[in-house]
Amino acid sequence: MKISFNSSIEEISKKEWDSLVNVEDYPFLKHDFLKLLENTSCVGAETGWIPLHISISRDDELIAAMPLYLKSHSQGEFVFDHSWANAFYQHGLDYYPKLVSSIPHTPASGPRLLLKDGENQKELFSLMKEGVKSIAKKNNISSWHILFPEEREINFYENSNLSIRKNAQFVWFNQNFKSFEDYLDSFRARHRKNVKKERSKIKKQDLIIETFSEEEINYDLLDKFYKFYLSTNIKRSGFSGYLTKQFFLNFPSNLFKNLVIVLAKKKSNNEMVGGSLFFKDDKNLYGRYWGCIEEFDCLHFECCYYQGIEYCIKNKLKRFDPGVQGEHKIKRGFSPTETYSAHWIADDRFREAIDDFVIKEERHINLYLEDAKKLLPFKSS
């Protein structure tokens, strides 16, 4: 068997890579998506996300793979480890560079370790881990972090002597609702009234909401959305955002089936004023980006949450992950839910300290999840 670290996803066969990505059409690990990030300057040396994707082959056939990036910072990861970096620096050690197995700028749980059917998971991951240790030692790399893996991968990483970190995210689950009204019937009266009030404000502000997906997606819609995305990022932070204009204008048309775009326009003159962009697979909707060029009351809630819920109900999707953080999602029906990450630290002393940290942190996360679930709006809560 041969292990390789690839400086571009294009060094790996698209057909072979995608043959390993067979989980519910999960969009973010597709070869075309990772290639798009590279070719439109969303990742690369200038962004601090340098591709080093792992591949393992036997007799020139790809049998295992994992996304991997060399990082010089912690931006765009959404698993916050700045306290770890500070601890390293306080002891005269460098935390960066580090290695990260994740989807850049995308805190959406999904598969991370890709295997050909029938292959030995333990053997191949052990080979990957030894390979990572080797390049870490040669290049003074502090650590390796596997972010937002599927829950079913966690026990395996823990048994492979990685530190497991738990966190919380807010996720909507479809209980076979027949309509949005049917969904609201599961709410207690006060919360149901609040959602109806927020949604009614959209009509009162002379706004029309339109949703586009699959064959309805085109580059004109993506260009319109980019203007909203850019405007909101500039207003918030003076930063143009993680995604470039080229990302939207070069989005592979074969991945349009994985997109949903919600746009808001004024009824009086048809002017587009804001919207949201989602990704989807066979069972899940992923809320990823939002933007507007004019502020309207409750438009963010409508475009980013309520329209996503309606889309899931209409299309029988089981789960809607709207993105990280935001306790305001709870009273709109998004349940506090565990997410995970797995970590290997090269320095034995810091590995022990981080093991202790994640154990103590998990106790707080579990208490937080229990308390947060009490705030859910459902009648049964």
N, C-alpha and C positions, 0 to 999 in steps of 0.2 A: 504494500500500500504506500501511496505517496501523498504527503500533506503539502499544500501550497498556500502561501499568503499572497493574494492578488490585489494589485494596486488599482484595478478597475474591474467592475462587474463584467466588462466586455472581454476580459481574459478567460471567462468561463462561458461555456456553450449555453445559449439561451434555452435551447430545447432540453438540455440535461438539467439545468438549474430549475426550470419551471416544472420539470417532471417530479421534483422533490417537494414542490409547493402545492400540495394537494388537499389543503384544509379549507373547505367551504369557499373556495375562490378568494381567499384572503388577499386583498389587493397590494398591501404595502411591501410584500416580499417578492412580488413578481419582478422578473428580470427587467422588463421594460420600465417599471417604476423606479428601480434603483439606478438604471441607466439614465433615466430622465433627470434625476437629482444630480448626477455627475455631469451630464452634458449641458446643463443650464446653470452651472455655478452655484447650486444650492449646497453642494458639498465639494470638498477639495481643500488644498493647502491654505487658500486665502480665507476659508471659513472656519478652519480648525477642525474639520471633519475629513480626515484623510482615509480613503478606502484601503482596507487590507483584508478583504473577504477570505474566509477560510474555505478551502476545498480539499476533499480527500478522494483520491481515485484509486481504482484497482484495475490493472490491465487497460489503462486509458479510459475507463468508464467512471463517471462521477457517482460516488455512492454516499457522500455526506457533504454538507456545507453549512455555513453559518455566516450571517452578515457580521462584519467587524470594521471598526473605524479607530484610527489613532486620533486621540483628542488632546488639545492643548488648553481646554477650558471645559466648563460644565454646562454651557448654554445649549438649549434645544433638547435637553434630555428629560426634564420633568421628574427626575428622581434626585432630590437635592442633597448634595454631598459636600457643600461648602465648608461645613464644620470639620469634615474629615480632612479637606485640603488645608485648613488652618492649623489643625493638629500636626500635620506633617511639617508645615513651615515652622511652627513653634519649636520643633525638635531638629531643625536644620536639614530637613529632607524635602525633596521635590515630590509633589503629588502628580504634577503633570510633567511629561505626557502620561496618559493612561489609555487603556483599550476599552472600547465599548461595543457590545453586540446589541444593537437596537436599530430601530428605524429612525433616521434623523428627523427631528422636529415633530415626532409622531408618537404621543403617549397612548398608543392603542395596543392592548394586550393581544398576543397572537403567538404563533410558533416561532421559535428562534433556532432550534436545532433541527436541521433538515436531514432526513435519512431516506435512503432507498428502502422500499419494503423488504422486510426479511433480514436487514442488516442488524448487527449487534450494537445496540445503543451505547452500552457501557464501554466496549472496546474502542469505538470510534470517538466518543467524547474524551476518553482518556488520552487518546492520541492528540486530539485538539488541545487539551489542557497542557500536555507536555510541550507541544509546539509553541503555545502562548508563553509558557514559562521560559522557554529557550530564547525567544525574541525579546522578552521582557528583561532578561538578564543581560543580553548583549546591548540593549538600547536604554538601559536605566529607566524602564517603564514600571510604574509603581503598582499597577493593579489592572484587573479585568472585571468588567461589570456587564451583566446580562440583564437588560431592562425590559420590563413588561412581558415576560414570557407567559405562556399559558399556564394556568394553575396545575394542569396535569404534568408539567415538566418540573415542578418545584421539588417534589420528593427526590427525584433523580439528582438534581443539582445538590441538594442537601446531603444525599448519600455519597456525592462526589467531593465532599469536604469544602463546599462553597458556603459562604455566609448568606443566609436568607433574610431579606428585609421585607417587611410587610408595610403597606400603606393603604390609603383609602381613596376611593373615587366614587362618583355618583352615577349610577347606571339605571336606565329604565328597562323594565321587563314586561313583555307583552303577555298578559294572561288571557290570550285568545279574545281580546276585545273586538266587538263588532263595529264600533265607531268611536269617534272622540267623545260623543255624548255618553256612550256606554262606559268608556273609561272614567269620565267625570262622575258617573253614578257610584263609583267605588270610593269617592271622596266624602269626607264629612262636610256638612253643609257650608260651614264658614270658608273652608278652603275651595270648595267648588264655586262658591260665589266670587271669590277673589280671582280665580282663573277666568271665569266668564267676564268679569269686569276688565281684566287686562286685555283679553281678546277683543272686546267691544271697542276699545280705544283705537284699534287699527282702522275700523270703518269710520269712526268719528273724525279721524285725521285725514280722511279722503285718500286712503291708501288701499291698493289692491295687491294681493300676494299671489305670485305664480310659482309653480314648482315644475322643474324640468328634470328628466332622467333618461338614461339609456339613449335611444335613438333621437331624442329631442335635444341632446347636448350638441353644441357646436362651438366653434372658436370665437364667434361673436359674443356668445354668452360668457365664455371664459374671460374674454377681454373686458367685458363690462364688470364682471366680478372683480377682476384684478384692480380696477380703479377704486373700488370700495375697500378692498383689502389694503391697498397702498395708503389711501387716505386715512384710514383708522390707525394704522401702525405709525404713520407720521405724527398724527395728533397725540397719540398716547405716549410715544417714546422718542420721537425724532428719528426713529429707525425704520427703514423701508420694509422690514420683515424678513423672515427666513427664506421665503420663496421669491424668486426673481420673475420678472415679466415673461422671460423666455420659458419658464416652467409652465406657465398657463398656455402660451401660444404654441408650444411644442408638445403639448400633452398627447400621448399616443392615442389615436382614435380607437384602437382596439380596446382601450381601457375606459372609454366613455361609458360602458355598461356598468362600471364601478362608481360612477359619479351621480350625485343629486345636487342640483343648484336651485336655491330659493331666492327669488328676486322680488323686491317691493317697488311699486311705482305709484305715482300720483294719479288718481283717477281723472283729474281735471285736464292734464296735458300729457299723460303717459311717460313722464320723466322718471327714469330709474333712479332710486335714491339709496338703495342698500340691498344687502342680501347675505346669504350664507352658503357655504360649500361643504357638502358631506361626501364621504366615501361609503361604499357598501359592499357586502358580499352576500352569500346565499342566506345568511341568518342574521347578520348584524348591520346596523347603521352606525357610522362613526362621524360625529360632528367635529369638524376640523377648523374652519376659518369663517370669519365674519367681518363685515365692513359696511360703512355707510358714508355718504357725503353730506348728509343732513340729519340732524337728530330728531327723533320722534319718540314719544312716550311708549314704552313697552315693545318697540319694534324688535329689539334684540331678543326678548323672550319669545316673540312670535316666530321670528325667522330661525332661531337657533334651537328652540325647544318644542314649541307646540306644532310647528310644521313637520318637524322630525318625527314626533309621536304619531301624527296623522299619517305620515308616509309609511311608518312601520305597521300601523293597523291596517291600512289599505292593502299593503303588499305582503302582509303576514310575516314580517321580520320579527324575530324573537327578542332582540336586544338592541338597545340604543345607548351607545357610549358617547356622551356629548363633549368629552374632553376633561382635562384635569381641573381640580379645585372648584370652588363655587358652592358654598353651603345653601345659597338661595335656590339651588336646584331641588333640594329636599322637599320643600312644600309644594313643588310642582310634580312630584311623584317619582323622582330619581332616588333610588335606594342606595344608601352607603354600602359599598362593596369593596372587598379586599383586592388589592393589586400586589404584585410581587416584583422583586429583583434579586439577583444572585451575584455574589461578589467574591473574587479571589484577590487577596492582598499579598504581595511578594514578601514584605517584611514580616517575620514571624511575630514580633512584638505588637505591631499594629494590627495584625490579623486577630490576635487574641483580644485586643482592645475593641475592635469592631464587632467581633462575635459577642462580646459583653454588651456593647451598645445596642445592637439590633434586638437582643433578647429583652433588654429593659424597654426599648422603644416599642416593641410589639405589645407589651402590657398596656401601654398608654393608647396605642392604636386600637386594641380590642375594646377598651373602655370607651373610647371615642365612638367607635362603631355602634356599640350598644346604646349610648346616649343619643347619637344622631338618628338612629332608627326610630326612637320615640317621637321624633318630630315629623315623621311621615304623615301625609294628609289622609291616609286611607281609613275607612271605617273600622277596620279590624286592628289598626295600630293602637 
